[in-house]
Amino acid sequence: MRSISTMRGDEGETSLAGGVRVSKASIRVETYGTIDELNSTMGFARSICDDADIAALTKTIQQDLFKIGSSLATPPESPKPQVIIEPGLVDRLTAEVHRIEAIEGVLGDWSIAGEHTAAAAYDMARTVCRRAERALVRLKEAGTVVQPGILAYVNRLSDLLWLLGRKLEHDAGVSGSLRAVTGKQGNRFSRAW
């Protein structure tokens, strides 16, 4: 059995899918590395989540993130074909967003993370997801072709992660509402601090 420690990266390079060597500091590596970090953060959130449905959904999303990471790690010059991210994956997340938004009493405004342990873990995953989204945009702006489905998926996922946190709080009977703390009124997502 081969060792995970190949020592090939000791000088600061890594292999993309298909064997193409690049700097570990390349924006492509940074982007799929952030997707990997998001996957791990979601795994932690899932590990402390008592809601079986949310945990199962999270595991499915983690599997999707492996496909996204693989796609991002496969440059056009690779002999290996890129994994295609189907629009149906984005549609599934969008449907979940709409389903949770329709639940009466789920917070739809500014929130303070930390009122519920698992919800806070999903909030952490959301911030990593937003960082992954920014990395994807930088990769695209640098001239790399990024499948439209990947950017849409990660954008939708950050919305869903926020809502999963609010649903967990709702179901536990706690609220992270910023307005409840500050007493400020206003339109949804207007200044509350």
Secondary structure, DSSP 8 states (H G I E B T S, - for coil): ---S--STTTTSEEE-TTS-EEETTSHHHHHHHHHHHHHHHHHHHHHT---HHHHHHHHHHHHHHHHHHHHHT--TT-SS------HHHHHHHHHHHHHHHTSTT---S-B-TTSSHHHHHHHHHHHHHHHHHHHHHHHHHTT----HHHHHHHHHHHHHHHHHHHHHHHHHT---BHHHHH----STTS---
